[in-house]
């Protein structure tokens, strides 16, 4: 239990940092590599600590927003209204963002300054990070239990590994065929 408390406090503290903190996934990966704790519990503690730290960070920035000039507060109010009107797509985008290893501190700082409703925002972050941290933790655990050569051989000969690579290549080929600018454009396009 003490190991989980230490992990929680480290991850929580790192996620309170407004910038330049180490990525949480690296902390979880090192923890999994150097301990024998179950991966699901480690991931759950890490994701909960990360989400809690980011939530508090956003709350602090919400209070700092009151000290901004009036024109900046108006701009932030407009951003909040746009986000709240498109709540579903915003939460989906946040969930996808949370799956990536991209730093999230500034996103939560902006959400705090804009006065965005933080509970759903943080819940989407928690869910996305749970998936991402699981991938990192399971990868580290599998590497720890094998040699590097065995890992490469498995990746090159595993039916699941080969199938996933094939699926990703097909998705890439399909993605470059989509006119993304037209898809996300707000104005209708006529014949060209």
VMD Tcl script that draws the C-alpha trace (Angstrom):
set ca {
  {0.00 0.00 0.00}
  {2.89 2.35 0.76}
  {4.25 1.80 -2.77}
  {0.96 3.01 -4.26}
  {0.85 6.03 -1.97}
  {4.38 6.99 -3.02}
  {3.48 6.52 -6.69}
  {0.33 8.61 -6.23}
  {2.21 11.45 -4.53}
  {4.98 11.54 -7.15}
  {2.55 11.52 -10.10}
  {0.22 14.00 -8.39}
  {3.12 16.38 -7.69}
  {4.44 16.16 -11.25}
  {0.97 16.90 -12.64}
  {0.70 20.02 -10.49}
  {3.67 21.47 -12.37}
  {2.58 24.08 -14.94}
  {5.48 23.19 -17.27}
  {8.67 21.18 -17.65}
  {7.62 18.18 -15.58}
  {8.63 14.70 -16.69}
  {5.95 12.81 -18.63}
  {3.78 10.74 -16.31}
  {4.02 7.71 -18.56}
  {7.78 7.58 -17.89}
  {7.18 7.48 -14.14}
  {4.65 4.68 -14.53}
  {6.94 2.78 -16.90}
  {9.85 3.00 -14.47}
  {7.61 1.96 -11.60}
  {6.35 -1.09 -13.50}
  {9.87 -1.99 -14.59}
  {11.27 -1.78 -11.05}
  {8.42 -3.31 -9.02}
  {6.27 -6.39 -8.96}
  {2.99 -4.55 -8.34}
  {0.06 -5.52 -10.59}
  {-0.13 -3.39 -13.73}
  {-3.90 -2.61 -13.52}
  {-3.58 -1.18 -10.01}
  {-0.45 0.75 -10.92}
  {-2.14 2.25 -13.98}
  {-5.29 3.12 -12.01}
  {-3.29 4.87 -9.27}
  {-1.15 6.70 -11.85}
  {-4.14 7.86 -13.92}
  {-6.07 8.97 -10.83}
  {-3.06 10.90 -9.54}
  {-2.45 12.51 -12.94}
  {-6.10 13.54 -13.34}
  {-6.25 14.86 -9.77}
  {-3.08 16.90 -10.23}
  {-4.27 18.36 -13.53}
  {-7.68 19.18 -12.00}
  {-6.04 21.12 -9.15}
  {-3.73 22.85 -11.65}
  {-6.77 23.97 -13.67}
  {-8.52 25.20 -10.50}
  {-5.49 27.30 -9.57}
  {-5.41 28.83 -13.05}
  {-9.16 29.52 -12.82}
  {-8.45 31.75 -9.82}
  {-5.55 33.43 -11.62}
  {-7.89 34.28 -14.51}
  {-9.50 36.98 -12.40}
  {-6.27 38.96 -12.54}
  {-6.16 39.10 -16.34}
  {-7.10 42.26 -18.28}
  {-10.75 42.60 -19.29}
  {-10.14 41.96 -23.01}
  {-8.38 38.66 -22.21}
  {-11.25 37.63 -19.93}
  {-13.71 38.37 -22.77}
  {-11.63 36.23 -25.15}
  {-11.57 33.38 -22.62}
  {-15.32 33.67 -22.14}
  {-15.77 33.29 -25.91}
  {-13.52 30.22 -25.90}
  {-15.51 28.68 -23.03}
  {-18.81 29.28 -24.83}
  {-17.45 27.68 -28.03}
  {-16.22 24.66 -26.08}
  {-19.49 24.26 -24.20}
  {-21.53 24.48 -27.41}
  {-19.45 21.67 -28.88}
  {-19.07 19.70 -25.66}
  {-19.29 16.24 -27.23}
  {-16.66 16.88 -29.90}
  {-14.49 18.69 -27.36}
  {-14.56 15.74 -24.96}
  {-13.82 13.35 -27.82}
  {-10.87 15.49 -28.89}
  {-9.64 15.63 -25.30}
  {-9.97 11.86 -24.98}
  {-7.89 11.38 -28.14}
  {-5.41 13.98 -26.93}
  {-5.18 12.15 -23.60}
  {-4.18 8.98 -25.41}
  {-1.13 10.69 -26.84}
  {2.10 11.37 -24.95}
  {1.74 15.11 -25.61}
  {2.05 17.22 -22.42}
  {-1.31 18.28 -21.04}
  {-0.42 20.94 -18.46}
  {-1.07 23.88 -20.76}
  {-4.38 22.40 -21.91}
  {-5.57 22.28 -18.29}
  {-4.19 25.75 -17.59}
  {-6.18 27.10 -20.56}
  {-9.30 25.23 -19.43}
  {-8.94 26.73 -15.97}
  {-8.43 30.25 -17.31}
  {-11.42 29.87 -19.65}
  {-13.65 28.63 -16.85}
  {-14.49 25.37 -18.62}
  {-16.44 22.82 -16.58}
  {-13.60 20.74 -15.25}
  {-15.26 17.53 -14.04}
  {-16.11 16.13 -17.50}
  {-12.91 17.54 -18.91}
  {-10.88 15.73 -16.23}
  {-12.92 12.52 -16.57}
  {-12.17 12.35 -20.31}
  {-8.50 12.95 -19.53}
  {-8.54 10.17 -16.89}
  {-10.08 7.66 -19.30}
  {-7.67 8.50 -22.10}
  {-4.64 8.39 -19.83}
  {-5.79 5.05 -18.38}
  {-5.64 3.54 -21.85}
  {-2.31 5.19 -22.71}
  {-0.66 4.26 -19.40}
  {-1.89 0.68 -19.79}
  {-0.16 0.41 -23.16}
  {3.10 1.80 -21.78}
  {2.98 -0.33 -18.63}
  {2.18 -3.56 -20.43}
  {4.93 -2.89 -22.97}
  {7.47 -2.31 -20.21}
  {6.32 -5.41 -18.37}
  {6.65 -7.59 -21.46}
  {10.14 -6.21 -22.16}
  {11.14 -6.81 -18.55}
  {10.08 -10.44 -18.79}
  {11.93 -11.14 -22.05}
  {15.18 -10.28 -23.70}
  {15.29 -7.59 -26.36}
  {15.92 -10.24 -29.02}
  {12.84 -12.19 -27.96}
  {10.78 -9.00 -28.08}
  {11.89 -8.25 -31.65}
  {11.30 -11.83 -32.75}
  {7.81 -11.82 -31.26}
  {7.00 -8.51 -32.94}
  {8.16 -9.81 -36.30}
  {6.50 -13.24 -36.12}
  {3.38 -12.76 -33.97}
  {0.13 -13.00 -35.96}
  {-1.35 -10.26 -33.76}
  {1.69 -8.03 -34.28}
  {1.63 -8.55 -38.03}
  {-2.14 -8.00 -38.19}
  {-1.93 -4.78 -36.19}
  {0.83 -3.47 -38.45}
  {-1.23 -4.33 -41.52}
  {-4.32 -2.60 -40.08}
  {-2.28 0.51 -39.29}
  {-0.88 0.61 -42.85}
  {-4.42 0.33 -44.27}
  {-5.64 3.10 -41.96}
  {-2.72 5.28 -43.03}
  {-3.52 4.64 -46.71}
  {-7.17 5.54 -46.06}
  {-6.30 8.62 -44.00}
  {-4.32 10.22 -46.81}
  {-7.31 9.80 -49.14}
  {-9.61 11.96 -46.95}
  {-9.94 15.65 -47.75}
  {-9.58 16.69 -44.11}
  {-9.82 20.41 -44.88}
  {-13.14 19.93 -46.59}
  {-14.38 17.52 -43.92}
  {-13.78 19.99 -41.10}
  {-14.61 23.14 -43.04}
  {-17.64 25.00 -41.70}
  {-18.68 26.35 -45.10}
  {-20.22 24.15 -47.77}
  {-18.20 23.46 -50.88}
  {-19.64 23.67 -54.34}
  {-18.35 21.89 -57.42}
  {-14.78 22.79 -58.27}
}
mol new
graphics top color blue
foreach p $ca { graphics top sphere $p radius 0.5 }
foreach p [lrange $ca 0 end-1] q [lrange $ca 1 end] { graphics top cylinder $p $q radius 0.2 }
display resetview
